[in-house]
Amino acid sequence: MLDFLAAGGASAGGGLIGFIPIIGMVLIFWFLIIRPQMKQQKAHREKVSAVKRNDKIVTSSGIVGKVTKVDDEYAEVEIAQGVRVQVVKSMIGDVLQPGGKPAND
């Protein structure tokens, strides 16, 4: 009878110990994948919200242009002389730094 009680108590503790590796894997995924992605998204949102007139941008589709007008949701971008397109601000991929390196030097 005591063997039955001892076996029942050991299985209850063993089930709890079985969750520790799963909890460890969740923590590893959080710190290696989810948290850095959240930081990257936050930095992108801040960069896009700080876009102003005369900034050079690259859209997510790869179009490079100069911002001529900024609205809450849209930005007007000049992609060639006299050619202006309206893009959704969330589709701005990157803001280029002024004074970049020349291409063929």
C-alpha positions in Angstrom: 0.0 0.0 0.0 2.8 2.4 0.7 4.4 1.6 -2.7 1.2 2.8 -4.3 1.2 6.1 -2.5 4.9 6.7 -3.2 4.4 6.0 -6.9 1.5 8.4 -7.0 3.5 11.2 -5.3 6.5 10.7 -7.7 4.3 10.9 -10.8 2.8 14.2 -9.8 6.2 15.7 -9.3 7.5 14.2 -12.5 4.8 15.9 -14.5 5.7 19.3 -13.2 9.4 18.7 -14.0 8.4 17.8 -17.5 7.2 21.3 -18.2 10.6 22.9 -17.3 12.2 22.2 -20.7 9.1 23.6 -22.5 9.3 26.8 -20.4 13.0 27.0 -21.1 12.3 26.7 -24.9 9.7 29.4 -24.7 12.1 31.7 -22.9 14.9 31.0 -25.5 12.5 31.8 -28.4 11.4 35.0 -26.6 14.9 36.3 -26.1 16.4 35.1 -29.5 13.5 35.7 -31.9 10.5 37.6 -30.6 12.1 40.4 -28.5 14.7 41.5 -31.2 11.9 41.5 -33.8 9.8 43.8 -31.5 12.8 46.1 -31.1 13.3 46.3 -34.8 9.6 47.0 -35.5 9.7 49.8 -32.9 12.8 51.4 -34.4 11.1 51.2 -37.9 7.9 52.9 -36.6 9.9 55.7 -35.0 12.0 56.2 -38.2 8.9 56.3 -40.4 7.1 58.7 -38.0 10.1 61.0 -38.1 10.1 61.3 -42.0 10.0 64.9 -43.1 10.2 67.0 -46.2 13.4 66.6 -48.3 14.3 63.2 -46.8 15.5 60.6 -49.2 13.7 57.3 -48.7 13.5 53.8 -50.0 10.1 52.1 -50.2 9.6 48.5 -49.4 9.4 47.8 -53.1 12.8 49.4 -53.7 11.8 52.7 -55.2 14.2 55.5 -54.1 12.9 59.1 -53.9 12.8 62.4 -52.1 9.9 63.3 -49.9 8.0 66.4 -51.0 5.0 66.3 -48.7 4.1 64.3 -45.5 0.6 63.6 -44.2 -0.6 61.4 -41.3 -0.9 58.3 -43.5 0.7 59.2 -46.8 3.9 60.7 -48.1 4.4 62.3 -51.5 7.7 61.1 -53.0 9.4 62.5 -56.1 11.0 59.6 -57.8 12.2 61.5 -60.9 12.1 65.1 -62.0 8.5 66.1 -62.1 7.2 62.6 -61.3 5.6 62.4 -57.9 3.9 59.4 -56.3 1.9 59.0 -53.2 3.0 56.1 -50.9 1.6 54.8 -47.6 4.0 55.8 -44.8 4.1 52.2 -43.4 5.5 51.1 -46.8 8.6 53.2 -46.3 11.5 50.8 -45.9 14.3 53.0 -44.9 15.4 56.7 -44.6 18.7 57.3 -46.3 21.3 59.4 -44.6 22.4 62.6 -46.4 25.9 62.7 -47.8 26.1 59.0 -48.7 29.1 57.4 -50.5 29.1 57.8 -54.3 28.2 54.6 -56.1 31.2 54.1 -58.5 34.1 55.4 -56.5 
